[in-house]
Amino acid sequence: MALQKGQYHPAGPGDLRSPCPYVGLGLDIASTLVNRVFQVHSDDPKSGPRGGSRAGLRDPNQVNKDGIPVLNLDQVGRPHALEHDVSITRQDRELGDCIHLDPELCRRFLRSAKEGKIRTADMGRYRKTRYEEQQKDNPDLQFGKFEHYVGCAELAALRCVFGKGVTKGIPDDFVRAVFGEERLPYDEGWSPRRFKAFFPEALVVLLVISHYAWPF
């Protein structure tokens, strides 16, 4: 089926999707992410393939017919890489489906909104609540400082890309579209930022979220 640019099409049974999208980020953040994830994955970089990385997502020699490194979107959820326990809208791998949306978790995240907005502090507090829940429910929980900062960085990216200014937070209908329907919230009034989010801005938001989410 031919689609026009920007046309929404929900995932079909054979489509490969990732557990978290990134869009609207500055070249510095985007380049860092791409360079890191296109490395070959290794649970232990010291003994794994040369040039391997824990955060890398590719299999050894995973290239297209022209020899260019490629990824499948579902590899973003690769175990022991960037995918982690204590997701906002996905189950832990040991408890269920870590790739596809858990509708109840999404509804609970949306209920953290106040006056129709999810603010930075709300995100941090909810992430801490999720950690406390999973600590009780998942005896095989794997969640240290690395996973904490990755999870906070994901929310910081969400906040930077879809937020409506420093203090206004993200409209809950934006979040409902992004997580609930896996589409960009154009119909709800969102438009891409004129100036993209670069590291300095994203780092400040990450640190604020981390402050409220800190579980250790």
HELIX and SHEET records of a PDB file:
HELIX    1   1 LEU A   27  VAL A   37  1                                  11    
HELIX    2   2 LEU A   73  GLY A   77  5                                   5    
HELIX    3   3 PRO A  103  ARG A  111  1                                   9    
HELIX    4   4 THR A  120  ASP A  137  1                                  18    
HELIX    5   5 LYS A  145  PHE A  162  1                                  18    
HELIX    6   6 ASP A  172  VAL A  175  1                                   4    
HELIX    7   7 ARG A  176  GLY A  180  3                                   5    
HELIX    8   8 PHE A  199  ALA A  213  1                                  15    
SHEET    1   A 2 LYS A 117  ILE A 118  0                                        
SHEET    2   A 2 ILE A 170  PRO A 171 -1                                        
END                                                                             
